[in-house]
């Protein structure tokens, strides 16, 4: 018996359909804005508006967004992972 092929993570841009990529981009952009307004306390902590032009940020920010979303869901539902 062959093990099932794991699904790619939902933050992997190259595996997303155009609509899903647009939705993720919109969600990450909103999350970045909230982070910059409410959590960044120093200039060097601000995520630049040009984050899409930096490969490392385009890879890292969606992961951070999904982690934040999972934690928020866990706290709201009282369920642990």
C-alpha positions as CSV (number, residue, x, y, z in Angstrom):
1,X,0.0,0.0,0.0
2,X,1.3,3.4,-1.0
3,X,1.1,6.3,1.5
4,X,-1.1,9.1,0.3
5,X,0.6,12.1,-1.2
6,X,0.4,14.9,1.3
7,X,-1.4,18.1,0.3
8,X,0.8,21.1,-0.2
9,X,0.4,23.7,2.5
10,X,-2.2,26.5,1.7
11,X,0.5,29.2,1.8
12,X,2.6,27.8,-1.1
13,X,2.0,30.3,-3.8
14,X,3.1,28.0,-6.7
15,X,0.4,25.5,-5.8
16,X,-2.5,28.0,-5.6
17,X,-5.1,28.7,-8.3
18,X,-5.3,32.4,-9.3
19,X,-8.4,33.0,-7.2
20,X,-6.8,31.4,-4.1
21,X,-3.6,33.3,-4.6
22,X,-5.5,36.6,-4.8
23,X,-7.4,35.6,-1.6
24,X,-4.2,34.8,0.2
25,X,-2.6,38.0,-1.0
26,X,-5.5,40.0,0.3
27,X,-5.5,38.2,3.6
28,X,-1.8,38.6,4.2
29,X,-1.9,42.3,3.2
30,X,-4.7,42.9,5.7
31,X,-2.7,41.0,8.4
32,X,0.4,42.9,7.6
33,X,-1.5,46.2,8.0
34,X,-2.9,45.1,11.4
35,X,0.5,43.9,12.5
36,X,2.1,47.2,11.6
37,X,-0.6,49.3,13.2
38,X,-1.1,47.3,16.4
39,X,2.0,45.2,17.1
40,X,5.1,46.9,15.6
41,X,6.5,49.1,18.4
42,X,9.7,50.1,16.7
43,X,10.5,51.3,13.2
44,X,12.6,48.2,12.4
45,X,9.6,45.9,13.3
46,X,7.4,47.4,10.6
47,X,6.8,45.1,7.6
48,X,7.5,47.2,4.5
49,X,4.7,47.9,2.1
50,X,6.9,46.5,-0.6
51,X,7.0,43.0,1.1
52,X,5.9,41.4,-2.2
53,X,9.2,42.4,-3.7
54,X,11.2,40.4,-1.1
55,X,11.3,36.7,-1.7
56,X,11.9,35.9,1.9
57,X,8.9,37.9,3.0
58,X,6.6,36.4,0.3
59,X,7.5,33.0,1.7
60,X,7.5,33.8,5.4
61,X,4.5,36.1,5.8
62,X,1.8,33.6,4.6
63,X,3.2,31.0,7.0
64,X,3.0,33.6,9.9
65,X,-0.5,34.6,8.8
66,X,-1.7,30.9,8.9
67,X,-0.1,30.4,12.2
68,X,-1.8,33.5,13.6
69,X,-5.1,32.4,12.2
70,X,-4.8,28.9,13.7
71,X,-3.9,30.3,17.1
72,X,-6.8,32.7,16.9
73,X,-9.2,29.9,16.0
74,X,-7.8,27.8,18.8
75,X,-8.4,30.5,21.3
76,X,-11.9,31.3,20.1
77,X,-13.0,27.7,20.1
78,X,-11.1,26.6,23.2
79,X,-9.7,23.6,21.2
80,X,-6.1,22.7,21.4
81,X,-4.3,21.3,18.3
